[in-house]
Amino acid sequence: MGRLASACLLALSALPTPLLATETQGHASVQLGWKWLDGETWGDVKHQDEFGACLSIGGRGWPVHIALDVLRSDKRVAYDASRYGGIGVQTYDGTTLEVATGVRKIFDAGTTHPYVGGGLVWIDSSLRREQLGLGETRDAEAFGGWLDVGAFWRLGPRFSLGLDLRWSHAESDNPTGPSGPDRASPFPETYRLGGVHGGVTFGFAW
């Protein structure tokens, strides 16, 4: 929760001061969906559940809106280690947190509003393996880029329902843990932190 709160404050601080002093219009939404992480870094926790909050805001008459998005995904799996010659239960936990900023163009087609956006993203991640009460964690973070496309449909003058498809990418070559990077570790040395996201959005427009 601490990282999520810090991410929200970071996103809000990115709002330019002139915007706060002018008449604004925009769209805010929560997103429920999934994230499919890149590559083989994440093994069986690469398909994660995701929750996000997305904001598109700008002055009236602006050609594009400023985009500020925060998304968190996680997945936990457990195995009976005896099936593989081990003892007890082995668990893997994977989480990612994305803070994205950029621009988003929202088109007006009556009650339908397609959009496309993109920009920069900071991704923080954690991958933990635990067995018999002993565990090892690898944390990684990196900057990268993101793109999204989607549409929302107005349900009356303010509320909306939509669909969103997003791609994000960032790589870290220096994951850290209690003992730092370790070539003998079961964890990879290069982390791909982004992926493909898809979800349903519930929004409010003004």
ZAMARGU-4260 file (C-alpha; in steps of 0.2 Angstrom, whole numbers, plus 5000, padded with zeros to 4 digits):
<rodrens>
0) 5000/5000/5000 | 5014/5012/5004 | 5021/5010/4986 | 5004/5012/4979 | 5001/5028/4988
5) 5018/5035/4983 | 5014/5031/4965 | 4998/5040/4966 | 5006/5055/4973 | 5020/5055/4960
10) 5007/5054/4946 | 4997/5069/4953 | 5013/5079/4955 | 5016/5077/4936 | 5001/5088/4933
15) 5007/5105/4926 | 5003/5120/4936 | 4994/5130/4922 | 4982/5116/4920 | 4977/5117/4938
20) 4972/5136/4935 | 4961/5133/4919 | 4944/5126/4916 | 4947/5107/4913 | 4938/5093/4905
25) 4943/5074/4906 | 4939/5056/4910 | 4944/5046/4925 | 4941/5028/4927 | 4945/5012/4936
30) 4951/4997/4927 | 4949/4978/4931 | 4958/4966/4920 | 4974/4956/4917 | 4992/4958/4913
35) 5002/4946/4902 | 5020/4949/4906 | 5034/4948/4893 | 5046/4934/4891 | 5050/4919/4902
40) 5055/4930/4917 | 5040/4926/4927 | 5036/4908/4924 | 5019/4903/4930 | 5015/4920/4938
45) 5017/4929/4921 | 4998/4930/4919 | 4992/4942/4933 | 4976/4950/4939 | 4977/4969/4937
50) 4968/4984/4945 | 4971/5002/4939 | 4966/5020/4940 | 4967/5030/4924 | 4965/5049/4922
55) 4964/5059/4906 | 4964/5078/4909 | 4966/5094/4899 | 4960/5111/4895 | 4945/5114/4885
60) 4949/5115/4867 | 4966/5105/4869 | 4970/5093/4855 | 4976/5080/4867 | 4974/5076/4886
65) 4987/5073/4898 | 4987/5054/4904 | 4991/5049/4921 | 4989/5030/4925 | 4993/5019/4940
70) 4991/5000/4938 | 4995/4986/4950 | 4996/4967/4945 | 4999/4951/4955 | 4999/4932/4955
75) 5003/4919/4967 | 5005/4900/4963 | 5009/4885/4975 | 5016/4868/4971 | 5018/4852/4980
80) 5037/4851/4980 | 5037/4832/4982 | 5031/4830/4965 | 5048/4836/4959 | 5059/4827/4972
85) 5058/4841/4985 | 5049/4844/5002 | 5034/4854/5007 | 5025/4867/4997 | 5034/4879/4986
90) 5026/4896/4982 | 5030/4910/4969 | 5023/4927/4971 | 5025/4940/4957 | 5019/4959/4958
95) 5021/4974/4947 | 5017/4992/4949 | 5016/5004/4934 | 5015/5023/4935 | 5013/5030/4917
100) 5012/5048/4910 | 5010/5054/4893 | 4996/5060/4881 | 4980/5053/4876 | 4969/5058/4861
105) 4950/5055/4864 | 4939/5055/4849 | 4920/5060/4850 | 4908/5049/4840 | 4892/5052/4849
110) 4891/5041/4864 | 4906/5032/4859 | 4923/5038/4863 | 4938/5029/4855 | 4955/5034/4861
115) 4974/5031/4859 | 4988/5036/4870 | 5006/5033/4874 | 5021/5040/4884 | 5034/5035/4898
120) 5031/5022/4912 | 5040/5018/4928 | 5038/5000/4933 | 5042/4992/4950 | 5042/4973/4952
125) 5044/4960/4965 | 5046/4941/4962 | 5048/4930/4978 | 5051/4911/4979 | 5047/4902/4996
130) 5049/4885/5003 | 5049/4877/5021 | 5048/4895/5028 | 5064/4901/5018 | 5062/4913/5004
135) 5072/4923/4992 | 5065/4939/4984 | 5071/4949/4969 | 5066/4967/4966 | 5068/4977/4950
140) 5063/4993/4943 | 5065/5002/4926 | 5059/5016/4915 | 5051/5012/4898 | 5037/5016/4887
145) 5018/5012/4885 | 5004/5013/4872 | 4986/5010/4874 | 4970/5010/4863 | 4952/5008/4868
150) 4935/5015/4869 | 4922/5020/4882 | 4903/5022/4880 | 4893/5035/4889 | 4880/5029/4901
155) 4871/5045/4903 | 4879/5062/4904 | 4894/5057/4916 | 4897/5039/4918 | 4904/5027/4906
160) 4909/5009/4902 | 4924/5004/4891 | 4937/4992/4886 | 4956/4995/4886 | 4971/4987/4878
165) 4988/4992/4883 | 5006/4987/4880 | 5021/4992/4891 | 5039/4988/4891 | 5054/4991/4902
170) 5069/4980/4906 | 5081/4979/4921 | 5098/4971/4921 | 5101/4973/4940 | 5087/4965/4951
175) 5091/4966/4969 | 5088/4955/4984 | 5096/4951/5001 | 5112/4945/4993 | 5111/4955/4977
180) 5111/4947/4959 | 5117/4929/4960 | 5121/4918/4945 | 5116/4903/4954 | 5099/4909/4959
185) 5084/4902/4950 | 5079/4920/4946 | 5084/4927/4929 | 5096/4941/4928 | 5087/4952/4915
190) 5069/4956/4920 | 5056/4961/4907 | 5044/4971/4918 | 5030/4976/4905 | 5018/4966/4895
195) 5001/4966/4887 | 4986/4973/4897 | 4968/4971/4894 | 4953/4976/4905 | 4936/4983/4907
200) 4935/5001/4913 | 4922/5010/4923 | 4923/5029/4922 | 4917/5047/4925 | 4918/5061/4913
205) 4916/5080/4915
</rodrens>
